């Protein structure tokens, strides 16, 4: 299923996965990595739908190449993804996310609640969305370059969980320390740091965050409720 979002710059598509049973559900905006809304992101959205969310994955690279779906197994796709990342307009990207949040609030099967979650590029955009948008809750996974935007941390008012890997090839120890320090005095934010390394291939240990790791983010609904986000997102009524 898809959803079209109209912006002043044009329209873009979102992949939408919904719970099977009729009802009113919270929405979750699922933000991509550098490979577009690919099979991994779609499978994550499908899993969230099975757990009781309307999962909406916006095509964030639509201005450069609409409908992009690349493979993390291809070195050529890695190179293309990094090129798209380097040219990406983050301000426009957050505006697109804000437009997606607005559409999610009025979704015909929604209950008006909207959360945002994302991985790598999407993790950074989740952080920026927490500072700049009105979603109800946020869960960010290993957002590369977050340390460059920490001056926006004071603007994060909603509940947020931020996940880090202990050893991350794109977020070094100094950057991790800066992220933790910037968020340390915010009672609405919880940072989880895991003693595992990021890797390009899925690993059997659930504590290992991979880049990308289609099975890791599926635990996120539990994370929502773990810091009283249940009342913000998980409530179905």
C-alpha positions as CSV (number, residue, x, y, z in Angstrom):
1,X,0.0,0.0,0.0
2,X,1.2,3.5,-0.7
3,X,0.5,7.1,0.4
4,X,1.2,10.2,-1.6
5,X,2.5,13.3,0.3
6,X,2.2,16.7,-1.4
7,X,4.8,19.4,-0.7
8,X,5.5,22.8,-2.2
9,X,8.3,21.1,-4.2
10,X,6.2,18.3,-5.5
11,X,4.8,14.9,-4.4
12,X,6.5,11.8,-3.0
13,X,5.4,8.3,-2.1
14,X,5.4,6.4,1.2
15,X,5.3,2.7,1.7
16,X,2.4,1.9,4.1
17,X,1.9,-1.3,6.1
18,X,-1.2,-1.6,8.3
19,X,-2.5,-4.0,10.9
20,X,-4.6,-6.8,9.6
21,X,-7.5,-6.3,11.9
22,X,-9.9,-3.3,11.6
23,X,-9.5,-0.6,14.2
24,X,-7.8,2.6,15.1
25,X,-4.0,2.4,15.5
26,X,-1.0,4.7,16.3
27,X,1.1,5.5,13.3
28,X,4.9,5.1,13.1
29,X,7.0,6.9,10.6
30,X,9.9,4.6,9.6
31,X,12.9,6.4,8.2
32,X,15.2,4.8,5.8
33,X,19.0,4.3,5.6
34,X,21.0,5.3,2.6
35,X,19.5,2.5,0.4
36,X,16.1,4.0,0.0
37,X,12.8,2.4,1.0
38,X,14.3,-1.0,0.2
39,X,13.2,-4.6,1.0
40,X,14.8,-4.3,4.5
41,X,12.9,-1.1,5.4
42,X,9.6,-2.5,4.0
43,X,10.1,-5.7,6.0
44,X,10.6,-3.5,9.2
45,X,7.4,-1.6,8.3
46,X,5.5,-4.9,7.8
47,X,6.7,-6.1,11.2
48,X,5.6,-3.0,13.0
49,X,2.2,-3.3,11.3
50,X,2.0,-6.9,12.7
51,X,2.7,-5.4,16.1
52,X,-0.2,-2.9,15.9
53,X,1.2,0.2,14.1
54,X,0.3,1.9,10.9
55,X,3.9,2.0,9.6
56,X,4.7,4.7,7.0
57,X,8.1,4.8,5.3
58,X,8.6,8.0,3.3
59,X,10.8,8.0,0.2
60,X,13.3,10.6,1.4
61,X,15.5,10.5,-1.7
62,X,12.6,11.4,-4.0
63,X,14.1,14.7,-5.1
64,X,17.2,12.9,-6.5
65,X,15.7,9.5,-7.6
66,X,12.1,8.6,-6.7
67,X,11.4,5.0,-5.8
68,X,14.9,4.1,-5.0
69,X,15.4,0.6,-3.5
70,X,19.0,-0.6,-3.3
71,X,20.7,-3.6,-1.8
72,X,23.2,-3.4,1.1
73,X,24.8,-6.4,-0.4
74,X,26.0,-4.4,-3.4
75,X,29.2,-2.3,-3.2
76,X,27.9,-0.2,-6.1
77,X,24.8,0.5,-4.1
78,X,26.8,1.5,-1.1
79,X,28.7,4.0,-3.3
80,X,25.5,5.4,-4.8
81,X,23.9,5.6,-1.3
82,X,26.8,7.6,0.1
83,X,26.7,9.9,-2.9
84,X,23.0,10.5,-2.3
85,X,23.7,11.0,1.4
86,X,26.4,13.6,0.6
87,X,24.0,15.6,-1.6
88,X,21.0,15.2,0.7
89,X,19.3,18.4,1.9
90,X,18.6,17.6,5.6
91,X,16.4,20.6,6.1
92,X,14.2,19.6,3.2
93,X,14.3,16.0,4.5
94,X,12.9,17.0,7.9
95,X,10.2,19.1,6.2
96,X,9.2,16.0,4.2
97,X,9.1,14.0,7.5
98,X,6.9,16.8,9.1
99,X,4.5,16.5,6.1
100,X,4.4,12.7,6.6
101,X,3.7,13.2,10.3
102,X,0.8,15.5,9.5
103,X,-0.6,13.0,7.0
104,X,-0.2,10.1,9.5
105,X,-2.2,12.0,12.2
106,X,-5.2,12.2,9.9
107,X,-4.9,8.7,8.5
108,X,-8.3,7.0,8.2
109,X,-7.3,4.1,10.4
110,X,-5.2,6.1,12.8
111,X,-5.9,7.2,16.4
112,X,-4.0,10.5,16.0
113,X,-0.8,9.5,17.7
114,X,2.4,9.4,15.6
115,X,5.9,8.3,16.5
116,X,9.1,8.5,14.4
117,X,11.9,5.9,14.2
118,X,14.9,5.5,11.9
119,X,18.2,3.9,11.3
120,X,21.6,5.4,10.4
121,X,20.6,8.3,8.1
122,X,17.1,7.8,9.4
123,X,18.5,7.8,13.0
124,X,20.0,11.3,12.5
125,X,16.7,12.4,10.9
126,X,14.8,11.0,13.9
127,X,17.0,13.2,16.1
128,X,16.3,16.2,14.0
129,X,12.6,15.4,13.8
130,X,12.6,15.3,17.6
131,X,14.0,18.8,17.7
132,X,11.9,20.3,14.8
133,X,8.6,18.4,14.5
134,X,5.5,17.7,16.7
135,X,5.4,13.9,16.6
136,X,4.6,12.3,19.9
137,X,7.6,10.1,20.5
138,X,10.9,9.2,18.8
139,X,13.3,6.2,18.7
140,X,16.6,6.8,16.9
141,X,19.1,4.0,16.0
142,X,22.8,4.8,15.5
143,X,22.3,8.2,13.8
144,X,25.5,9.0,12.0
145,X,26.7,12.6,12.2
146,X,24.3,13.4,15.1
147,X,27.2,15.0,16.9
148,X,27.2,17.8,14.3
149,X,23.6,18.8,15.3
150,X,23.8,18.7,19.1
151,X,23.1,22.4,19.3
152,X,19.5,21.3,18.6
153,X,19.3,19.0,21.6
154,X,17.7,21.6,23.8
155,X,14.7,21.8,21.4
156,X,13.8,18.1,22.0
157,X,10.8,18.2,24.2
158,X,9.1,14.9,23.4
159,X,10.0,11.5,24.7
160,X,12.9,10.0,22.8
161,X,15.1,6.8,23.0
162,X,18.5,7.0,21.3
163,X,20.4,3.8,20.6
164,X,24.1,3.6,20.1
165,X,26.5,0.7,19.4
166,X,29.6,0.5,21.6
167,X,31.9,0.3,18.5
168,X,30.5,2.0,15.5
169,X,32.6,2.7,12.3
170,X,30.6,5.8,11.6
171,X,30.1,7.2,15.2
172,X,33.4,7.1,17.0
173,X,33.9,7.2,20.8
174,X,34.3,11.0,21.0
175,X,31.1,11.5,19.0
176,X,29.2,9.1,21.2
177,X,30.5,10.8,24.3
178,X,29.3,14.2,22.9
179,X,25.9,12.8,22.1
180,X,25.5,11.3,25.6
181,X,26.6,14.6,27.2
182,X,24.2,16.7,25.1
183,X,21.3,14.5,26.1
184,X,22.3,13.7,29.7
185,X,20.3,16.4,31.4
186,X,17.1,15.8,29.5
187,X,14.7,13.7,31.5
188,X,12.6,13.0,28.4
189,X,15.5,11.3,26.6
190,X,17.0,7.8,27.4
191,X,20.3,6.7,25.7
192,X,21.1,3.0,25.3
193,X,24.6,2.1,24.5
194,X,25.4,-1.5,23.6
195,X,28.7,-3.3,23.9
196,X,28.7,-4.5,20.3
197,X,30.1,-3.4,17.0
198,X,28.3,-2.4,13.9
199,X,28.8,-4.6,10.9
200,X,27.5,-4.9,7.3
201,X,26.1,-8.4,7.8
202,X,23.4,-9.6,10.2
203,X,24.8,-11.4,13.2
204,X,22.9,-13.8,15.5
205,X,23.4,-11.9,18.7
206,X,20.5,-9.6,19.3
207,X,22.8,-7.0,21.0
208,X,24.8,-6.6,17.8
209,X,23.5,-3.7,15.7
210,X,24.2,-4.2,12.0
211,X,24.2,-1.7,9.2
212,X,21.6,-2.3,8.1
213,X,20.0,-4.9,10.4
214,X,16.5,-5.6,9.4
215,X,15.8,-7.8,12.5
216,X,17.2,-5.4,15.2
217,X,14.7,-2.5,15.0
218,X,11.8,-4.9,15.4
219,X,12.2,-4.7,19.2
220,X,11.4,-1.0,19.1
221,X,7.8,-1.2,20.3
222,X,9.1,-2.7,23.5
223,X,11.5,0.2,23.7
224,X,8.6,2.7,23.3
225,X,6.9,1.4,26.4
226,X,10.2,1.0,28.4
227,X,10.3,4.8,29.1
228,X,6.6,5.6,29.5
229,X,6.2,6.1,25.7
230,X,3.3,3.6,25.9
231,X,0.9,6.4,26.8
232,X,2.1,8.4,23.8
233,X,2.2,5.8,21.0
234,X,1.1,2.4,22.1
235,X,-2.4,3.4,23.3
236,X,-4.9,2.2,20.7
237,X,-7.9,4.1,21.9
